[in-house]
Amino acid sequence: MIKARILSRILLILIVGLHFSDLNLKAYSAEPHRENSYLSCHQFSAQADGVQAAVIQVTVHDSNGLPLVGESVVLRSDRGDADQIAPATAQTDESGRVQFQVRSLQVGTASL
């Protein structure tokens, strides 16, 4: 019984002794950061047959290097309609990643 009272008083002191000024809160940016985000290609080339696709992965991070979830991403080619990109728009997953497939009927090099 005495141990229970002592423990409850210690617990009460710990709870009462906590002040909001003791908390260390950090705010994180929820904006995409260009230097921390990147594009990678899992297949660098594809036949210009409209069937075979290059697989492009976009990874979006904030200024702290944390992945951004649910960001809307659009991938564009400098060749315009010569390349078919699917999906047209995609949302990043829990790792801040999204994948696209790029197909074409025209031979050439595209900048994405």
HELIX and SHEET records of a PDB file:
HELIX    1   1 ILE A    2  VAL A   16  1                                  15    
HELIX    2   2 PHE A   20  ASP A   22  5                                   3    
HELIX    3   3 ARG A   34  ASN A   36  5                                   3    
HELIX    4   4 GLY A   80  ALA A   82  5                                   3    
SHEET    1   A 4 TYR A  38  CYS A  41  0                                        
SHEET    2   A 4 ALA A  54  THR A  59 -1                                        
SHEET    3   A 4 ARG A  97  SER A 104 -1                                        
SHEET    4   A 4 ASP A  83  ALA A  86 -1                                        
SHEET    1   B 2 SER A  72  VAL A  73  0                                        
SHEET    2   B 2 ALA A  90  GLN A  91 -1                                        
END                                                                             
